[in-house]
Amino acid sequence: MRHRASALRLAASFLNLLREEEEEAARETGRGRRRWKRAVAHAQCALSPQRPTVQEEEEEEEEEQGGGGGESSEKLLGRSAGRRLLPPRPLSLPVGRVRPPPPLLLLSAAGGRRLPFSAVRARWASPFASAAAATASSSSSCARLAHSFPAAMPEKRPFERLPAEVRPINYGLCLKPDLIDFTFEGKLEAAVEVGQATNQIVMNCADIDIITASYAPEGDEEIHATGFNYQNEDEKVTLSFPSTLQTGMGTLKIDFVGELNDKMKGFYRSKYTTPSGDSRFAAVTQFEATDARRAFPCWDEPAIKATFDISLVVPKDRVALSNMNVTERRPYPDDENLVEVKFARTPVMSTYLVAFVVGEYDFVETRSSDGVLVRVYTPVGKAEQGKFALEVAAKTLPFYKDYFNVPYPLPKIDLIAIADFAAGAMENWGLVTYRETALLIDPKNSCSSSRQWVALVVGHELAHQWFGNLVTMEWWTHLWLNEGFASWIEYLCVDHCFPEYDIWTQFVSADYTRAQELDALDNSHPIEVNVGHPSEVDEIFDAISYSKGASVIRMLHNYIGDEDFRKGMHLYLTKFQHKNAATEDLWESLEHSSGKPIAAVMNTWTKQMGFPLVYVEAEQQEDDKVLKLVQKKFCASGPYSGEDNPVWMVPISICTSEDPAHVKMQVLMDKPELTLILKDVKPEHWVKLNLGTVGFYRTQYSSEMLESLLPAIRDLSLPPVDRLGLQNDLFSLARAGIISTVEVLKVMEAFVNEPNYTVWSDLSCNLGVLSTLLSHTDFYEEIQAFVRDIFSPIGEKLGWDPKPGEGHLDALLRGLVLGKLGKAGHKATLEEARRRFKDHVEGKHILSADLRSPVYVTVLKHGDSTTLDTMLKLHKQADMQEEKNRIERVLGSISQPELIQKVLTFALSEEVRPQDTVSVIGGVAGGSKQGRKAAWKFIRDNWEELYNRYQGGFLISRLIKLSVDGFAIDKMAAEVKAFFESHPAPSAERTIQQCCENILLNAAWLKRDAENVHQYLLQRKASPTAV
């Protein structure tokens, strides 16, 4: 097989070169186009007798005159010449300059000369023209500012899902990756069912060259395909057959070749360094959402499930993994250096959950209490760093089994750290892939926040093994159901494993408020978005699907109660196991278990964009308090005054100062206005809405009610999560221009006695937003002085070194506070940071992992070229990816313009892994006003390289957001908009619009409140009563 496959690969390589030439010839003359089409067709016939035959001259002429609609050329050429609507990937030979090779080259190639595949295969960029799902429109009055730049999403391209005539039952798939030439050969033998007689089979296929294809009806003769029509833009291939395929079972056989790309999607190569310092490559996969089609021709839709029998032909000294356990590992007959590894048959599953990895790894293993074999695979020599994740996984599997009352359905679960990985992790069934920083923990050199992050990510991905893998969304419209649910239950899981993390309070700061910030924009979208073309999917992998989805699930869980929620989940998972489901199916199961109107309530949260602002005022009537509640859509641009006035069904919970931790009254607000009577509440008692900050809404209190709540912040009688929610609501109201920013600064001063890490974290984040805004003024130093005043008392109390009895949250708080004080130029903090950094660099006293980030950012913020050079040296010496990332994220804190440029250049160097370039550039943009300008210019100057690197995935959206969101000048919104009109990034279209809207909102905020804030800070500075 090896020799034949090599010849086939050579043939496909050469044909791809000819296809590029055909495109060039087509631009020159019609005769040239026809001539090269014939040359390619004859080459196909010569190199493989089972390829499609040369078409007749009449068909050529008909197509030349436009009568053939382009179909016949695609059958001949294997690929259409498709328009490149996105910047093309870099080619080994420049497109447009390659001339047709002389006949001798054709003969020598056909005669068996080995051509490096990477040197001749033109890498193809999917020319998706449409951006993601349309936004549900909200009233124009809600976004007076944003509509200076209308949200004109490109029209959706026509899209059809795969026809239903032929369906797979089982994929027999053998892949043979070449880790030197970065190619792979594949053989597919799929058991399929023809449900309706047809003479063609339509599948998904991208960046793959099919060599031969045939169909054998059960008990009948094999029928060879006579044409392959590649529809590049839709990433489909149509296999044409000379006779009708009758209904019934049969076997589809396809031989194909492909490239191990460097784009972190499909079947790709990942670079790693061995313990001896050599650079090598692993072959790994990332298929969600629609990239299984880059590894093998398939029906790449979540609802088209099948079983998989996978085998891999790999070097005998490499580890080979897939979804299931290994059943056989035997020498490969054609090469003594290779082995063939066969895996057990999978359950029925979707293509996006298939995975395989070939590389060098160590592992640690255990068995969970319910008997599942759990392994964590690490880089060679780093098995110790897999133990923490192993412990979490071994606790998590039984927890989910008990919670869902459904056992884990596979015999094993592998968790593996991948060097080059775009996302945080991917839930492939039985083989979960992770970034190294999301899986590996060094007992001595990992900080507390990294431990927490690993625990959350492991909890998230293992939840998917049930919710997403066992029961899968029917289509990408229901993506939120997968991700929102997993993003909620990961916290439930971590709370079970590590109750000392106080993780639910952190949920409010990390997910709830983040989702509200995005969902208040005019360019947000509903949780449920109708997705058509798969190119639209990337746009909804955002804070709405994940964080708002998780927040409304949390609200729903609270509304139903844990017992009924679990019953409903069990019903849902058992009813739809190994099948597909939609959002409505989950609501039906939960409705059945709880007896509550779940669908009616939840549709108001998932099908319409945004969330409500609930205004409340109180009136004392003898011993009772009468509350008047009004709900209106909350808009980042100010009070909503639209005519449509959307209404949500809002679970309202109310507590009082008599018992702040327990609900006094709970009611479902299903209309615009509501009046409630709270019995036996004295005039001096305060009242607070949204106990636990669980309801997904913001609250605006009357001035009297707010004034009565402030003492509860100072004396800490209000629970931490409610102190956080109150402060965050006020900050958002100020940003929207509904209240004054000065009022929020006054409330922030009430947090002087605050002990809780998460409350401080949210305060810090909001002060960071305000500092970024005021960096556009000439009184930036005054807001830094305010930060120093607010954080100094807690900084002095904590000190630099851990005290006996301190725990996880104390370590997080110390790092947060010292970093904040250091960046703000607090003299004592800066001096101590410099002293400790010097000792660390000289090896006298190594910094603890929890102190490294605050020390690094402090010395860089106030450092020079020597500081930067020292930091880059530390980066080069670091053996652990967590430490490299820690340094990369703070490099942008450097202040001098020439050093900022040095950091930006470093971002694109070989020293930084491709997925981490984004955080380096984002760190520069967030580091200073100068950094923001420099980062934006750097992105424009290097756009082609950056875009090609990420190929339109979600990392390009993140890069754009991190780089431009902090601008606060109207003209910058116009500049950003203009740049992306001439440099389209379809998968980031919504992000670009959101950024333009945010820039305009920032500019309006600055104009509205800057002078008042300045005056307040000056008065406060002069006052002896400052904090």
N, C-alpha and C positions, 0 to 999 in steps of 0.2 A: 504493500500500500504506500510505503514511504516514497518510492521512486515515482509512482504514478501521480501521487499527490503533489510532489515537487514540480513535475512537469505541468500539472494543471495550474499550480500557483504561478509558474513562469508565464503560462499562456495568459492567465488573467491579468498579470502584471503588465504584459506587453499590450494587451488589448486596452487597458486603461489609458496607457500612453497614447495609443491610437485615437481613443475617444477625445482626449484633449486636442489632438491635432485636428480631428474632424470639426471640433467647435471653431478652431481658428480658420480652417478651410471654408467653413460655412460663412464666415464673415467676409471672405474674399470673393468667391464666385460660386454660383450654383453648380457649375461643372466640377469644381474642386470638391464640393460637398458630396456630390454623387460618387465621384471617383474614390474618395476615402471611405465612404460607406461600404462600397463594394469590397475594398481592400480589407476592411475589418471583418466583413461577413465571411469572406474567403478564409481569412486567418482563423476565425472561429471554427469553421468547418474542418480546416486542416488540423487544428490542434485538438479537437474533440469531435469524433464522428457523431456524437449524440447531441451536439449543439444544433440550434435551428438552422435550416437550410437557407441558401441565398434566395431572396425574393425575386420575383420576375421583374423584367425591365418595365412592363406596363405599370406595375405598382410604384416603381421609382418615379416614373414620369407623372403619375397621378398625384403622388405626394408633393413632387416638385411644384406642381401647379396649385397646391393648396387643397386638393380634394381629399387627401388622406388624413388630415387633421393631426399629423405628427405621429400617429400610432405605429405605422409600419417601420419607421426609422428606429423607434425605440425597441421594437422586436429584434431588429438586426443588431443594434449597437449595444443592447443590454442596459444602457442608461440614456435618458434624454439629455439634451444639451442644456436643460433648465436654466432659467435666468438666475443669476446670483444676486439676490436682493439684500444679502448680508455680506459684509466683507469676507472674501474668500480666505480659507485657511492657507498658511504658507505652503508653497509648493517647492519640491526639490528642484524642479525646472520651472522657470517663470512662465506663467500663462501668457499667451499672446506673442511670445518670442520663439517658442519651439517650432521648428520647421519639420515637415514630414521626413522621417528617416529614409535613407536610401534603401533600395530593395535588398542589398547585401545584409543590412541589419536585420531585416525580417527573416532572411534565410538563416543567419547565424543564431538568431534567437530561437527560431523554430527548431534548429538543429540541436538545441540542448544547452546552449551557453547560459550559465546562471547569472541572472541580473538581480542585484539587490532590490527586493520588492519596494523598500522605502524610497529608492532612488527614482522609480518610474511611476509609482502609483499616485495619481493626483488625488489629494485628499479633498473630500467634498463637504461643503458646508450646507446644512439644510436651509434652504432659502425660505424660511417661514416669513410670510409677509404680515400676518395679523398679530395683534397683541391679544392679551388674554381677555377673559370674559367681560362682557359689558357691565358697566356699573349701573346699579339701580339708581335712577336719578332722584335727587332730592330737590326741594324747592330752590329756585334761583335766589330767593331772598336770604337763604341760609349762608350763602358764600359770596357776599358782595365783592370781597377782595379777590377770591380765587377766580371769579368769573372774568377778571381782567384777562385771564388766559383760559378760554373755554376748554372744558375737558372733552376734547374731540378725539375719542378713542377711534383708531382705524376700524373701518368696517370689517366684520368677521369674514374670513374667506369661507367659501362653501366647503362643507365637510360632510362626508358620509362614513359611518362606521362600516366595518368589514361586512360583506354579504354573509348570509346565514346558510348558503347552500352546502358548504363543506365545513365541518367542525372537527378539531382534534380530540382524540380520546387519550392518546399517550404519545409523548415525544421520546423516541430513542435517539439520544444525542451523544456523539463522540467528538471531542475537540482536541486538537493537537497544537498547543501554542509554541511558537518559536521565540525564545527569550533573547535571541541574538539579533534576528532580523525584524523582530516586532511584528510578526504576522501570525495568523493561525489558519489551520485547515479544519474543515468540519464536515461531518457526515450526519445527516438527519434521516431517520427512518420513523415516520410518524404514522401511527394507526389513526385513520380518520374515518369519519362517517359522512357519506354523501347523502344529504337529506333531500336534495332535489337535483334531477338530472341536469348536467352542465358540461360545457367543454372547456371550462377554465377554473382555476383556483386562484383566489386573491388572498395574499398574505401581507404582513408587514415586513419590510426589509430596508435597511439603510446601511450604507458604507460596506456592503457585502457584495461580492461577485459570485453569482451562481454559475457553476461549471456544467452540471448536468441535473436534470430533474425528470422523474418518471412517476407514474401512478400504476399500481397493480391492484385491480379489483380482487377481492377475496376469491381464490380458486380460479383465477383467470390470468391471461397474459399481461405482461407489463406494457404500458403505453408511455412512450417517451414524449416529453413536452417539445413542441415545435416552435415556441416563441416565449421570450421573457420580456414583458413590458414593464419597465421600472417607472413608476410615477414618483419622481424625486421629492416634489414638494409635499406630497401626502405620505411619503415614506412607505410606499406599497410596491408590490410586484405582482403582476398577473401572469400566471403560468398558463399558456394556451396548449391545448391538446388536439390532435388531429381527429379524434372521435369523441363521442359523448361519453362522459363518465356517468354510469347508471347509479341509481340509488343503492345504498348498501355500504358495507365496510370495505376498506382497502388500505393499502400502504403507500404513502407518499415518500419517495426517496429523493434527497437533494444533496449533492456535493457542492461545497462552496469554500471560498477563501475570504479572509478579512484581515484587517490591520489591528494590532494591539496599539490603540491610539494613545495620545498623551493628554486627553481632554477630560479625564476623570469621569467618563461616562461610557456605558456599554462595557465591552471587554477591553480593558486598558492596561497599560503598563505603569507600575509604581516604582519609583527609584528609591533604593535604600542603601545604607552603608553597612558593610559587615564589620564585625569586631576588629578585624585586621585593617580596616580602613578602605577596603575595595568598594567601588560603586557597582551595584547589581540591580536587576529589575525583577519584580514579581509581576505575575499576570493576575489581575483582580477584576471584579465586576461591580457596577452600579447601574441598576436597571430602572429604578423608579425615577420618573414616571413612565417613560416610553422609550427605553433604550435597550431592552432585551433584543429588539430587532437589529441592533448593531453587532450582536454576537451570533445569532442564527435566525434564519427566516422563520417567522412564527405568527400566530394570531395574538398580537400584542395588545390585548384589551383585557381589563380586569375581570370582566364577566365571562370570558372564554377560558374556562379552567380545564386542566387536563392533568394527568400524572406524568412524571418524568423519570426516565431511566438514563442517568448521566454517566459517562465514562470520560476520563481524561488521560491523554498520552503525554507523559511529562518526564523530565530528567529524573533518573532514579535517586538522586540525592536531594530532591525537592519534596516538600510537603504538598499534598494535593487534598483539597477540601471541597465539599459541596453540601447541599442542604441535608442529605442523609448520611448515615454511617457507611463506611467502606465495607463492601462484601467480598472483594477480590482485588489483589494487587499482584500482577504477574509480569514477567519480562515481555517486552515488546519484540515480536519476532524479527522485525527488520532492522533493529538497532539495539545493540547490547547496552547502550547508555540510557535507554528509555524504559519506562514501565507503563503499563496500562492499569489505571485504577478505576474500578467499577464501584458504583454506589447503589444502595438499595433504592427501590422505587419510592417516589414521594407520594404523599396523599394528593388528592385533587387540589390543584393550586393555580394561582394566576402567574403569568410569565414574569411580572415585575418583581416577584419574590424569589425567583431562581438566582442562585449564586454559585460561583466557583472561584477558588483561590489557588494559585500555584506559586510557591516561594519557599524561603527559609525561615522557620519559626521554631521557637521553644514553646512549651505549654505547661500549665499547672491544671490539675483536675481534681474533682470531687464528685460525689453523688448527692443530690438533694435528698431531703427526707422522704420524698415520694419516689426515689429510685431513678431519677433522670441523670444521665451522665453529663456533667457540666465541665467544659474546658475553656480556658482563656489562653489564646495564642498570642505570644509576644515576640518582638524582635529577638534574635539569638543572643543569649547571655543576659536577658532581662526578664526571665520567668518570675523572679521575685516581685516584679512590678505588676504582675497579674493577680496577685493574691487578694487584694482588696476587692476588685471587681468580681472575683470568684466567690468571695464571701457574700457579697451583695446578691449575686445571681442565685446562689444556693438558697438564700433566704426568700428571694422574690418569687421563684417558681411555686413553692408551696403556698405562699400568700395568695397569689392569683388563683391557684387551683381551689383554695378554700373560698375565696371571695366570689368567684364565678360559679363554684360548685361544678366545674368542668375540668377534667384532667388535661395536662399538657399532652398533646397528641403524638409527639415524636419521641424516639428513643434517646436522642441526645440534643444538646444545644451547645454550639461553639460560639465564642465571642472572640473576635480577632482584630488586632490593631493594624491598620493599613497606613503606610507612610504618606502617600499622596491621596487625599480623600476630601472631596468638596464639602459634603455635609458634615454634621456632627457624628451621625451614625445612620445605619440602614437596617431595617428589621427583617432581612431575608430569613425565611422560615428555616430554623435550625442552624443557620450560619450568619450571625449578626456581625456586620462590619462596622468599625469605629475609626475615627481619627485617634491617633495615639494619645492625645491629650484628653480624650473622652473615655479612655479605658485604663491607662497605665498610671499607677500611683507608686512613687518611690517613698518608702517609709521615712527616709531621712530628708528628702529634698522636695516633697510635694506639700503644697500649702493646704490649709483647711478648705478654702473655696474650691480647690481642685477635687478634693475628696467628695465634697457635696455635689459637684458637677457630675462626677463619674457615677455616683449613686443615683442621681436623677436620670441620667441618660440610660443607664442600665435598666432602671425601672420603666422608663418610657418604651424602650425597644422590646423588652420582654412582655409588656402589656399587649403590644401588637401581635404577639404570637397567637393570642386569642382574638383580639379585637382588631381585625385587619387581615390576618392570615387565615385563621379558621373560618371567620365570617368576613367577607371582603365587600367593599363598596361596589355597587353595580357599575358605576361610572365615576369619572373624576369630579363630577358635580358634587358628589358626597364625600370628597376628600376630607372635609372638615370633621366628619364623623370619626374617621381614623385618627387624625392628628389631634383634634380637640379632646377626644376622649383620652388618648394616651397622655396628652399634656396635663390632664387633670389627675389621672390615676397614678402617674409617676410620683406626685406629691403624697398621695395616700399611702403608697408603697414605702417611700422614704420616711414618712412619719411613723410607719410601723417598724421599720428597721432601725431608725435613728431618732427617737422622740426628742432627744436633746437638741435637735437642729431647729426646733420651732418653725418648721418648714412652711406651715400654712400662712403664717404672717409674711414670710418671704414670698409666697405665691402672689400676694396682693401687690407687692412692689415690683416683682419680676414679670408677671403676666397680666394681671388685672388692669393695672394703671397703664401699662404699655399698650394694651389693646384699646383702651379708652382714648388714649392720645391719638392713635391712628384712626379710630372709628369716628372721631369728631370732625374729620376732614370731609370736604365735599367730594374728594376723590377716593373715598373708601369704597367698600363693596359689601354686599350682604354676606353672611356666613355661607349660605348656599348660593353658588354661582353656576349658572348653566354653562358648562364647558363643552365646546364643540371640538375644534381642532386640538390635537394634543399639544401643539405649540403654545396653547393658552394656559396649560396646567402650571407652568413655572410661576406665573404671576400670582397664583393663589396659595403658594407656599409662603405665607406671610403671617403677621401677627393676628390677622383676623381669623384665619383657619385654625391656627395653633392656640393663641392666647385668648382671643374672644371665645373661640370654641370651648376651651377649657373652663373659662369663667362662667359661661352659661350652663355648662354641665354641672359645675360646682353649685350654682344657684338652683338648678333642677334637683340635684341630690339633696340639698337642704330643704327644698320645698316638699319633696316626696318623703324623705326620711330614709335612713340607711337600710333598714330591713326590707322595705318594699322596693327600694332601688335595686338591691341585690337579687331579689326574686325576679324582677323584670329583666335584669341582665342575664340571669340564668335561662329564662324563657327565650330570650332573643338569641343567645348563643347556641342553645340546643335546637331551636327551630330552624336556624339558618346555617348550621355548621356545614362546612365544605361547599357552601353556596354563596350567593351574593345578596346584598340587601341595600335598601335605601333608608334615608333618614326616617321616613314615615313608618318603616317596619320597627325601628327602635321605639318610637313614640307609642305605637300600638302595644308593644310588650310592656312598657312602663305604665301605660294607662290601665292595662289588664291587671297588673300587680298592685297598683295604688288606688284605683277607682277615681283618680283625678283627671281633669281635662288637659292632659299633657300636650296633645297636638295643638289644641287651640292656644294654649299659653306659649308653647315654644315656637310656633310659626311666627309669632310677632317678633321673636328674637333672631330667627335664622333666615327668614325670607325678606325682611326689610333692613335696610342699612341704618346704622347709627344706634343710638340709645337715648333714654330720656334724662332730662334734668328735672328733678322733683323739687319744686319750691315749697317751703313749709313755713307757716307762721302759727303762733299759739295765742290763745286767749283764755285767761283764767275765768272760770265760772264757778264761784264758791270753792268746793274741794276738788273740782274736776278741771282738766285742761282740755280745751277744744282745739283740735288741730285742723287746719285747712291746707290741703295738699293740691298742687297743680302740677301736671306733667307736660313738658314740651320737649321737643327734640333739642339735644344739646349740640351746638355748633361751635367749632373753634373760632369762627369769625364773629361771634356775638349772638345776641338774643335772636331766637328763631321767630320769624313773622310770616311763615308760609301759610298759604290758604288750605293746604291739604291736611296739616296738623296730624301727623301719624300718632297712633296710640299703641303703647305696649301694655301687656298684662304683667304688671310689676308686683312680685312678692315683696310686700313692705313689712319690715320688722321694726319694732320700736322698743327701746329700753329707757329707763330713767335712772336718776342718781340714787334711788333707793336700792337698786340691784343692777349695776351696770353690765353685768355679765350674763343676764338672763332676759328673755323676751317678755315684755309687758303686754304687747299686743302684736298679732300677726294678721295681715289681711292681704287679699289680692286686689290690687288697684287696676281695674279694667276699663277705666274711663278717664277723660281728661282731668276731672276735678273730683275730690273726695273730702268729706268732712268726717272726722273721727272724734270720739269722746273718750278720753283717758280718765277713768275713775280714780278718785283718791290720790291725786297728784298735787302736792302743796305748791304754792307760788314759788318758794325758794328752790324747788327741785328742777333740775334740768331734764330735758328730753332730747334723745338722739335717735335719728332714723338709721336704718341699715346696720343693725348690730352685726359685728364681725366683718363688715364690708363685703358681704356676700352678694347682695343684689347688684346687678350690672347697671347702675345708674349713678349719677352725681346728685348731690344734695346741696341746695342753697337755702340757708336758714335766714330768717328775719334777723335784723341786727341785734334785737333783744335776746333771741335764742342763742345766737352765736356768742354773745358776751357772757352768757351764763355757762357756756361750755369751756371757756378758756381756763378757769381755775381747775377744771378736771384734767386739763393737760398738764398744768404745773404740778398738781399734787398726785398725778399718775393714777387717779381713781378711774379714769377712762382706760379700758384695756388697750394694749399696744396697737393692735390691728385697727382699732377705732381712732386712736390718735393719728395714726398714719393716714387713714382714709379721710379724716377731717382736713388735715393739712393739704393733702393732695387735691381734694375737691376745691379748696380755696385757691390754690396755685393755678389750677386750670381755669377757674372762673376769672382770675386776674388776667391770664394770658388771652382769654377770649374778650376782655374788655368789659366784663359784666360787673366786676368790682375793681378797686384800685390795687395795684401791685404793692403800694405802701402798706395797705392793710395786711397783706400776706406777710410782709417782712416783720410787722409787729407781732403777728401770731407766731412766727418762727422763733422769736425771742422768748416765747413762753416755754420752749422746749429745753430750757437751760438745765433742767434736772433729769432730762431723758436718759434712761439707761439701756434702752433696747436697740440692738444692732440694726434691725430692719427699718425702724422708724428713722434712725440716723441715716441709713442708706438712702431712703427716699428723700429726706431733706437734702442730703448731699447732691443727689441727682438733680433736684429742682434748682438748687443754688448754682449748680453747674450750668444748667440751661440759661439761667439769668446772667451768669458771668459771661457766657458766650455772647449773649445779646448785647451786654454792656461793653464788650470788647470793641464795639463799633462806636464808642463814645470816648470822650477825653477824661472820664472819671472812673475808668476801669479799676484803678488802685483803690478807690473808695469801697467798691463792692468786695474787693479782696480783704480789706480791713474788716468789713462786716463778717466775712467768712471766718477770719482769725478770731474775732470776738465770740462768735457763736460756738466754734469748735474748741477754743482754748480750755474752758473748764473741764470738759470730758477728756481732753488730751492729757491734762495734768493729772487727772484722777487715774487714768489708765497707765500712764508711764510707758516706757519702752519694753520692759521685760515682763513676761507672764508671772502671775502671782499664784501661790498654792490654791488649788480648788477651782481655778479658772477652767473653762471648757471651750468648745467649738465656737460659740457665738462671741465670746470675749476676744478670741484670736481674730475673728473677722472684723470686729469693731475696732480693735487696735490698728489693724492695717488700714482700714477706711479713714479713721480720724487722723492718723499720722500722715497719710498720703494727702489728705485735704489740707492740713496745716502746712505741710511742706510745699505744695504747689502754690499756696497763697502767700508764701514768703515769711512764715512765722519764724522769727530769728533763731530761737532756741532749737526748734525742730530742724531747721536747716543745718545748724552747726553740728548737732548730734548725728544727723544723717550723713554728713560729710565724714565725720570721724569714724563712724561704723563702716561706711563704704571703703574708706582707706584700709582699715583693718581687714575687711573681707578680701579686697583685691590682693593684699600682701600676704594673705593666708594666716594672719595672726588670730583672727576670730571670725569664723564663717557665719554669715547672716543666717538666721533661721528662715525657713521658706516663707513664713507668714510676713516677715519684715522686708523681703527683697523688693517687692513691687513698690511699697511706699518709699523706700530708700532710693531705689533706682530713679523713680519719677522726680523725686526731690532734687537729687544731685544733677540730673539732666536739665531740669527746668531752669536751674540757676548755674549751669555748667558752661564749659567752653569746649574747644576742639579736643583737648586732652581727655576730658570727661567722656566725650563721644567715642574717641578712639579706644579708651579703656573698656567701654561698654560693648563695642563691636568685638573686641578681643574676647571678652567674657562669652559673647554669643558664639564665637567660633569654637571656643574650648568646651562649651556645654555639650554633654553627652545625652541629655534628656530633653525631649521636645518641649516639655512643659516650661523648662527654663529658657529655651530659645524663644518660645512664644511670649513669655513674660517680658523678655527684653524687647522683642519686636513691637509689642503694644505700647511701650513707653518711649521709644526712640524719638517719636514726633514731639515730645515735650521740649526738645532743644530749641533755643530761641533765635540764634543768629541765622540770617538768611542763607549764607553759604553752607552752613551745617545742615540746614533744612534740606537743601538740594542734595547734599551727600546722603542723607537718610532716604530720600526719594529714589535716588539712583540705586541704593542698596536694596530697596524693595523689589526691584526687578532682577537682582543678581541671582546667581546660582546658590548663594548662601541661604536664600529664603525659599521655602517650599511654595509651590504655585498657589495653594489655597490660602497661604498666610500673607501673601503680598497685600491683600485687601486690608488686613488689620494694620499693617505698617503705614500704608497711605492714609487710611482712616485715622490713625493716631496722629499723623502730621496735621491733617485737617482739623482735628479736635484739639490740637495743642495750643494754637494761638491764632490770632487774626492773620498774621503773616503766613503761618502754616496753611491756613485755609486757602488763601489765594494761590500759594505755591502748589498745593496739592491739586487744585482745580486746573491750573495751567499744565501740570505734569500729566494729568489724565487726558487733556486735550492733545498734548504733544505726542502721547504714547498710546492714543486710543486704539489704533489698529492692533498693536501687540496685545494690549489688555483684552480687547474684545475677542481676538482669536484665541487667547489663552483660556477664556472661560466659555466661549462658544454660546453666548446668550443665556447661560444658566442663571441660577439665583444669585451667584456670587457677583455678577455684574450689577445686579440691582442693589446689593449691599454696598458695593464700592461707590456707586453713584450717591446713595443716601448718606453714607458716612462723610462723603466729600463736600456735598453742597448744601446739606440741610441747615447748616449754621449761618448761612448768609442772611443779611437783614437789610438789603438794599433792593428797591424795586427793580432797578435795571438788571440786577443779577438774575432775577427770574426770567427776564426776556433773553438774557445771554444763554442761560442753561437751556431754555426752550429752543432757541435758534440752533444751538450746537447739535442737539439731538434730532432736530428736524433734518439736518444735513448729514448726521451720522446715526442712522436709525438703530435702535436697540429694542426690537419688538417685545422681548420677554420682560423688559424693564419699563415698558411704556407707562404703566400705572404708577410705578415708583417715581418716574420723572415728573409726572403731573403732581404727585403728592409733594415732591420736593419744591416745585415751583410755587405751589400753594403755601407751603410752610415758609418760604422766603418772603412772600407777600405778607403773611400773617406776622412774621417777625418784624418786618419793616413797619407795619401798622402799630404793633405793640410798642416799638421803640419811639415812634413819633408821639404816641398817646401818653406814655408813662415815664419816659426817660427823665424829663425835667423834675417831675414830682419825686422820683426816686432819688435823684441827685440832691435835691433840697433836704429830703429826709435823712440821707446819709451824712450830709454836712451838719445838720442840727444834732444828729445823734453823736457825731464825733465831738461836738462841742459840749455835749451834756456829760456831767460827771456820773450819771446813773446808767451809762452804757454797760451792757453785760460784761 
